[in-house]
Amino acid sequence: KNCAPTIFVFNTFFYPRLLQVGHQGLAQWTRKVDLFAFDKILIPIHLGMHWCLAAIDTRLKTIAYYDSLLGENDQVMRALGDYIAAEHLSKKKSSLDIQHWKFVIKKDIPKQLNSCDCGVFTCKYADYISQDKTFDFDQSDMPYFRRRMIW
């Protein structure tokens, strides 16, 4: 049976708050949630003027970064690796060997060709990842996706 993965999505305030206060300061955010019961954890990342997405795949032990401008962000990768390891220690009472996880900055993804569609790309990355679908869209699909989002 082909079932969609189970998904947990953090809100847009999660990542900046993680940078400010670390795992301990976010303990309340997941006090009633076992993140490791989900197949994937999606984290929208706002970089001031640009949106990206990070995805933690607990099945594949992977943390991936999706930037429609194909940028790199080691800070996101380190922060999320540290966070998931601390969350595991807190919830499971055992260390998570993060050294065996893969950290991937995705480059084989649909690329943004303008300066205004990063939010739509980020939403579509999340949409497709949440369904385990292969990306099959590009910049030319953005007007259609924008229309679909407002309805």
C-alpha positions in Angstrom: 0.0 0.0 0.0 1.4 3.4 -1.0 0.7 5.7 2.0 1.8 9.3 2.4 4.5 9.9 5.0 3.5 11.3 8.4 4.4 15.0 8.6 5.1 17.5 11.4 5.4 21.1 10.3 7.0 23.8 12.4 5.7 27.4 12.0 7.8 30.2 10.6 8.9 31.4 14.0 10.6 28.1 14.9 14.0 28.6 13.1 14.7 32.2 14.3 13.7 31.2 17.8 16.0 28.2 17.6 18.9 30.5 16.8 18.0 32.8 19.7 17.3 30.3 22.5 18.4 26.8 21.3 16.7 23.5 22.1 16.1 24.2 25.7 14.2 27.4 25.0 11.9 25.5 22.6 11.1 22.6 24.8 7.5 23.8 25.3 7.0 23.7 21.5 7.1 19.9 21.4 6.2 18.9 25.0 3.2 16.9 23.8 4.7 15.8 20.5 7.2 13.0 19.7 8.9 14.3 16.6 10.4 10.8 16.1 6.9 9.4 15.5 6.8 11.4 12.3 8.5 10.4 9.0 9.3 14.0 8.1 9.6 17.3 9.8 9.3 20.4 7.7 10.8 23.8 8.7 10.2 26.9 6.7 13.2 29.2 6.9 13.0 32.9 6.4 16.2 34.7 5.6 15.0 38.2 5.8 14.1 38.7 2.1 14.0 35.1 1.0 12.2 31.8 1.9 13.7 28.4 1.9 12.7 25.0 3.4 14.5 22.5 5.6 13.2 18.9 5.9 14.3 16.3 8.4 13.6 12.8 7.3 13.6 10.5 10.3 13.3 7.4 8.1 16.3 8.1 6.0 18.2 10.0 8.7 18.6 13.0 6.5 18.4 16.7 6.9 17.9 18.5 3.6 17.9 22.2 2.6 15.8 23.4 -0.3 16.6 26.9 -1.6 15.0 27.9 -4.9 18.0 30.2 -5.6 20.3 27.2 -5.0 22.0 28.9 -2.1 23.8 27.1 0.7 23.3 27.5 4.4 25.5 25.5 6.7 24.1 27.4 9.7 20.7 25.9 9.1 22.1 22.4 8.8 24.2 22.7 12.0 21.3 24.2 14.0 18.8 21.6 12.9 21.4 18.7 13.5 22.0 20.0 17.0 18.3 20.5 17.6 17.2 17.0 16.5 20.0 15.4 18.6 19.0 17.4 21.7 15.3 16.6 21.1 16.2 12.9 20.9 18.1 13.1 24.2 15.2 14.9 25.8 12.4 12.6 24.5 14.1 9.3 24.1 16.7 9.6 26.9 19.4 8.4 24.6 22.0 10.0 22.4 21.3 10.3 18.7 24.4 9.6 16.6 24.0 12.5 14.3 27.4 11.7 12.7 25.6 8.9 10.8 23.0 11.3 9.4 23.2 12.8 5.9 23.2 16.6 5.6 22.2 17.5 2.0 21.9 21.0 0.4 19.7 20.1 -2.5 20.8 21.4 -5.9 18.7 19.1 -8.2 15.5 21.0 -7.5 13.3 23.5 -9.4 15.0 26.8 -9.6 13.5 30.3 -9.2 14.2 32.6 -12.1 12.9 35.8 -10.7 13.1 37.7 -7.4 9.5 37.2 -6.1 8.5 33.5 -6.1 10.6 32.1 -3.3 7.6 31.7 -1.0 5.6 29.8 -3.7 8.6 27.5 -4.4 9.0 26.9 -0.6 5.3 26.0 -0.3 5.5 23.6 -3.4 8.7 22.0 -2.1 6.8 21.3 1.2 3.7 20.1 -0.7 5.7 17.6 -2.8 8.0 16.4 0.0 4.9 15.8 2.3 3.6 13.4 -0.4 6.9 11.8 -1.3 6.5 13.1 -4.8 9.2 13.9 -7.3 9.4 17.6 -8.1 7.9 18.1 -11.6 7.3 21.8 -11.6 9.4 24.8 -12.7 9.2 28.6 -12.8 6.6 28.5 -15.5 4.1 26.8 -13.1 4.3 29.6 -10.5 1.4 31.7 -11.9 -0.8 28.6 -11.7 0.3 27.7 -8.2 -0.3 31.3 -7.1 -3.9 31.2 -8.4 -4.5 27.8 -6.7 -3.2 29.1 -3.4 -5.6 32.1 -3.2 -8.6 29.9 -3.8 
